[in-house]
Amino acid sequence: MKVRVTEDYEEMSDVAAELALQQIRKKPDSVLGLTAGSSPLGLYQRLQAAYREGTVDFSRVRIFTLSEYIGLDETDEQSFAYYTRKHFCEGLNLAEENIYMPNGMADDIAQECARYGKAIEAAGGIDMMILGIGPNAHIGFNEPGPVFVPETHVVELSEATRAANARFFDNPADVPYWAVSMGMRDIMFARHILLLASGPGKTEALVLALGGDITPKAPASVLQLHRGAVVIADETAARRLPKELRGRR
């Protein structure tokens, strides 16, 4: 695992975008795992800009979203499906059949989890996984717990996660209690991983993930074992990381 500390969010997004573009140009049929939230927005905007400029082609790229709230339709503005279509897919020449998202409205959620896991396997796994990190060091919706859950699964969201995501909802009480999340096996089997962290709200999470033991109580800590993982964090997020972990700008 490598750690790259940048001056600010804009530089973090620049560095992440360059790595993602290198991946797609090298392998035009790349399989990307995508997270939602504020951390990857700058990266996604830069990928859209590169496509408009004609420097990258997405026609063969396949995408898998990391998670989805249970009970939200894909047309709901707070769903991750809606977020992904608006902030990543919009304006790109992605083929509709290459867009994979878990269905939070499925009648049988356990069956939907199994279906999604098989789809990832059939695609050959993830080439590049783009992750954010929650305030309790969760990745995807893999919450702190007694074990790492390997497969796509149903998650009861912690109060810390619901509180962190409440800013996206008009009423904090509307934040769902349950979600579907890609499991740790598919995340760790990704050939490359980019974890993005920006702002003071991610400082403690980075310390838990990078500065301590590998434990399911801090799910992102498992990335310490991944040879292809790159953590890109701005100064405010990385300010408490020990010097030996901080890479050069």
C-alpha angles and dihedrals in degrees: 000000000000128000122209118188116201132192096245147340093284093056090044089055092046093053093046093047093052091052092047092048091050089054095050095044091049093046111022092189093054119157111226128196110210133201127197132221133075099301098073098038094096091048092051092048090053092050090052090049091051090053092050089051090053096240097119137032124215099181094109099032117114123205134200120189117223100226150349137205115250111239099026120110117224089249091059108106091225095054119104089231090061091045093051095048093047101041102031114016099040110102095009125110093238115152111239091229089059094060113093124184132162113249110237090189096056115136090225108038094182090055090046090054090052092047092051094049091052091050091055090048092048090053089057095252130284120313096192125013117199112203140179123197128235125224090259092047095260119153120204098346093311098136126199111277146133096288142019107255107220105197136052104285149162114271131197103218118234121237089246091057093045090049092049092051095043090091089072093057130072089223120031089213088066094066105114120245095214137048144170115242136185107246131242095257094062091043093050093043089059109114093223130020130195115193114191124200128174135169137019092287090071098049098094092042091056091050090052092047101043109017102052145041124313103256139147086235085075102031096190089060089080088072087076085078096053115099093198098048121117120188112204112191133165122233096263092053095042100042095110097045114113116255093247090064098048115096126207122271 
